[in-house]
Amino acid sequence: MARIAYRGERVDIGGRSLRVVRAGPESADRKGPLVVCEHGAFGCATDWSVVQDKLAAKGLGSLAYDRAGIGHSDAGPEPRDGRAINDDLEALLAALGEDGPIVLVGHSMGGLMVRLFALERTRPVTGLVFVDAVTPEVLALPGGAPAIGAFGALLHAVSHGARLGLMAPVSFLTGNLIGLPKEAATEKRRIHASAPHARGAAAEVVAWPATSKLAGAAELPADLPVAVVTAGPPAARGPIKALQENAAKAARHGFIEHVPQSTHANLLGPRFADAILRGVDHVLAAP
């Protein structure tokens, strides 16, 4: 993808770079841990623009980034499963000199990444916030595995269409379902029209079953604070809602909020993002 203007910076993690967007105070002036935001499949750091502004207004420092091959980040070695993604995150935090505790916030497929990070890494994690997040058990639902396979095939097709410029008009429909402000919305549309972005997203979706297996290999520690924020009323998507709630119900310090009028995308936007902030507040306040 041609290098065009974008928010944030590119950070070298050892021969390749990831795009990072930081917001809020530097480490010395923060009120608490760094909040690290993981985007979903076909998402990017831009998705967190509204959430990061709201975190900064509360004096909280945050970091969102494009995973390898996504948005403005260089591609990484395959397979692009959750373990490889978390290796990159560890390298990124080290390159930025961030060695303190973190709160991990994961949207959609990013929920698998943050769960796996908490299970496998030694870096102190203050809490997890799952934002309409995928759970490892989704693959076992009727139609789950075929749906994920079809999604991966669709992204491969999108990458071919994007090379021919076909995604540019489509991106005006798909690029701002969140409701991002103007600068971020323009950035997101350009990313959605990009062939490398679609290829990078497809590589992650191909590895989705492997990531789910890794993330579901063990239970989260019961003393790890967990907040679950989901889109739509409690009765919507019954089996999926129940699976999403489980992590908070199993935690000693759990929090669940269903946001009735929201969708999977606009839960991150200005109308509904305060629910995510309440999830962050919960894990930070846990004893």
C-alpha positions in Angstrom: 0.0 0.0 0.0 1.3 3.4 -0.9 2.4 5.3 2.2 0.0 8.2 2.7 -0.6 10.5 5.7 -1.9 8.6 8.7 -2.2 9.3 12.4 0.3 7.9 14.8 3.8 6.5 14.1 5.5 3.5 12.7 7.6 1.6 15.3 10.3 -0.9 14.3 10.0 -4.2 16.1 13.0 -5.9 14.5 13.3 -5.4 10.8 9.6 -4.5 10.2 7.3 -1.8 11.6 3.9 -1.6 13.1 1.7 1.5 13.0 0.9 2.7 16.5 -1.5 5.4 17.7 -0.9 6.6 21.3 -3.2 8.9 23.2 -3.3 10.4 26.7 -0.5 11.2 29.1 3.0 9.7 29.0 3.8 7.0 31.5 5.1 9.3 34.2 1.8 11.3 34.2 -0.7 8.5 33.9 -3.3 7.7 36.5 -3.1 4.0 35.9 -1.9 1.2 33.6 -1.5 1.6 29.9 -4.7 0.6 28.1 -3.9 -1.5 25.0 -6.6 -1.8 22.4 -6.8 -4.8 20.0 -9.0 -4.4 16.9 -11.2 -7.0 15.3 -10.9 -8.9 12.0 -10.6 -6.4 9.1 -10.3 -3.7 11.6 -7.3 -1.4 12.5 -6.1 1.0 15.1 -8.4 3.7 13.7 -11.4 1.9 15.1 -10.4 3.0 18.6 -10.2 6.7 17.8 -13.3 7.7 19.8 -12.4 5.3 22.7 -8.9 6.6 22.9 -10.1 10.2 23.0 -12.4 9.3 25.9 -9.7 7.5 27.8 -7.4 10.5 27.4 -10.1 12.8 28.8 -10.0 10.7 31.9 -6.2 10.9 32.2 -5.6 7.4 31.0 -2.9 6.6 28.5 -3.8 4.2 25.7 -2.2 2.5 22.7 -3.9 1.1 19.6 -2.0 -0.5 16.7 -2.4 -2.1 13.3 -1.5 -5.8 13.6 1.1 -7.1 11.0 -0.2 -6.8 7.5 -3.1 -4.6 8.6 -3.6 -0.9 7.9 -0.2 0.8 7.8 1.8 -2.0 9.4 4.3 -4.2 7.6 3.3 -7.8 7.0 4.7 -10.5 9.3 5.6 -14.1 8.9 2.8 -16.6 8.7 0.8 -18.2 10.3 -0.8 -15.1 11.7 -2.3 -16.8 14.8 -2.8 -15.3 18.2 0.6 -16.4 19.4 2.4 -14.6 16.6 0.3 -11.5 17.1 1.1 -11.4 20.8 4.8 -11.9 20.0 4.5 -8.7 18.0 2.7 -6.9 20.8 5.4 -7.8 23.3 8.0 -6.6 20.9 6.1 -3.4 20.3 5.7 -2.6 24.0 9.4 -3.3 24.5 10.4 -1.0 21.6 8.2 1.8 23.2 9.8 1.3 26.6 6.4 0.3 28.1 7.3 -2.2 30.8 4.5 -1.6 33.3 1.1 -3.2 33.8 -1.5 -3.0 31.1 -5.3 -3.3 30.6 -6.1 -5.2 27.5 -9.3 -4.3 25.5 -10.3 -6.5 22.7 -13.0 -6.0 20.1 -14.5 -8.9 18.1 -11.7 -11.3 17.1 -9.3 -9.1 19.2 -11.0 -10.7 22.2 -9.1 -14.0 21.4 -5.8 -12.1 21.3 -6.2 -10.5 24.7 -7.4 -13.7 26.3 -4.4 -15.6 25.0 -2.1 -12.8 26.0 -3.4 -13.0 29.6 -3.0 -16.8 29.6 0.5 -17.0 28.1 2.5 -13.9 28.9 4.3 -12.8 32.1 3.8 -9.1 31.7 1.4 -7.9 34.4 -2.2 -7.6 33.2 -4.5 -5.5 35.4 -7.7 -6.6 33.7 -9.4 -7.6 30.5 -12.2 -5.8 28.7 -14.0 -7.8 26.0 -16.0 -5.6 23.6 -18.6 -7.7 21.7 -15.7 -10.1 21.6 -15.4 -13.5 20.0 -14.9 -16.4 22.4 -13.0 -19.7 21.8 -16.3 -21.6 21.9 -17.9 -19.9 18.9 -16.3 -22.4 16.6 -18.3 -25.2 18.2 -21.6 -23.5 17.6 -23.7 -24.9 14.6 -22.4 -23.2 11.5 -19.5 -21.5 13.3 -16.6 -23.1 11.5 -18.1 -22.8 8.0 -19.0 -19.2 8.6 -15.4 -18.4 9.6 -14.1 -20.3 6.5 -16.5 -18.3 4.3 -15.3 -15.0 5.9 -11.7 -15.9 5.1 -12.6 -16.7 1.5 -14.5 -13.4 1.2 -11.5 -11.4 2.4 -9.3 -13.1 -0.1 -11.8 -12.1 -2.8 -11.8 -8.6 -1.5 -8.0 -8.4 -1.7 -8.2 -9.3 -5.4 -11.0 -6.8 -6.0 -9.1 -4.1 -4.2 -6.1 -4.5 -6.5 -8.4 -3.5 -9.3 -9.7 -0.5 -7.4 -13.1 -2.1 -6.8 -13.1 -1.6 -3.0 -12.7 2.2 -3.3 -16.5 2.9 -3.8 -17.4 0.0 -1.4 -15.3 1.6 1.3 -17.6 4.6 1.4 -20.3 2.2 2.6 -18.2 -0.1 4.9 -15.5 2.3 6.1 -17.3 4.1 8.8 -19.9 1.9 10.4 -18.4 2.9 13.7 -19.2 6.6 13.3 -15.7 8.0 13.5 -14.8 11.7 13.3 -13.8 13.1 9.9 -10.0 12.5 10.0 -10.3 9.0 11.3 -13.2 8.2 9.0 -11.1 9.2 6.0 -8.2 7.1 7.2 -10.4 4.1 7.7 -12.0 4.3 4.3 -8.5 4.3 2.7 -7.5 1.3 4.7 -10.7 -0.6 3.8 -10.0 0.0 0.1 -6.5 -1.5 0.4 -5.5 -4.9 -1.0 -2.7 -5.5 1.4 -5.1 -4.8 4.3 -7.5 -7.4 3.0 -4.7 -9.9 2.6 -3.5 -9.3 6.1 -7.0 -9.7 7.5 -7.5 -12.9 5.6 -4.3 -14.4 7.0 -5.6 -13.8 10.5 -9.0 -15.3 9.7 -7.3 -18.4 8.2 -5.6 -18.8 11.6 -8.7 -18.2 13.6 -9.3 -21.9 14.4 -5.8 -22.2 15.7 -6.0 -19.0 17.7 -9.3 -20.2 19.2 -7.7 -23.5 20.3 -4.8 -21.6 21.9 -7.1 -19.1 23.7 -9.4 -21.8 24.9 -6.7 -24.2 26.2 -7.1 -22.9 29.8 -9.4 -20.9 32.0 -8.6 -17.3 32.9 -7.3 -16.8 36.5 -10.4 -16.2 38.7 -8.7 -13.2 40.3 -8.2 -11.4 37.0 -10.8 -8.6 36.7 -12.9 -9.1 33.5 -15.5 -6.7 32.0 -17.7 -7.9 29.1 -19.5 -5.2 27.0 -21.8 -6.5 24.3 -23.8 -5.0 21.4 -27.6 -5.4 21.5 -30.1 -6.4 24.2 -29.5 -9.4 26.4 -32.0 -11.5 24.4 -30.2 -11.0 21.1 -28.0 -13.7 19.7 -28.8 -15.9 22.7 -26.0 -18.6 22.6 -23.3 -16.1 21.6 -24.4 -13.7 24.4 -24.2 -16.5 26.9 -20.7 -17.5 25.8 -19.6 -13.8 25.9 -20.8 -13.5 29.5 -19.0 -16.6 30.8 -15.6 -14.9 31.3 -17.1 -12.2 33.5 -19.2 -14.7 35.4 -16.2 -16.8 36.2 -14.1 -13.9 37.5 -14.2 -12.8 41.1 -14.4 -9.2 39.8 -16.7 -9.5 36.8 -18.7 -6.8 35.0 -21.3 -7.3 32.2 -23.1 -4.6 30.3 -25.3 -5.2 27.2 -25.8 -2.0 25.2 -29.3 -2.4 23.6 -29.3 0.1 20.8 -25.7 -0.6 19.6 -24.3 -2.7 16.8 -21.1 -4.7 16.6 -19.4 -1.7 14.9 -20.9 1.4 16.4 -20.3 0.1 20.0 -16.9 1.7 19.4 -18.4 5.0 18.3 -19.4 8.3 20.0 -23.0 7.1 20.9 -22.0 4.0 22.9 -18.3 4.1 23.7 -18.9 5.2 27.3 -20.0 1.6 28.0 -16.4 0.5 27.1 -15.1 3.2 29.5 -17.3 1.8 32.2 -15.7 -1.6 31.6 -12.2 -0.1 31.9 -13.2 1.7 35.1 -14.4 -1.6 36.5 -11.2 -3.5 36.0 -9.1 -0.5 37.3 -11.2 -0.3 40.4 -11.1 -4.0 41.3 -9.1 -4.7 44.5 
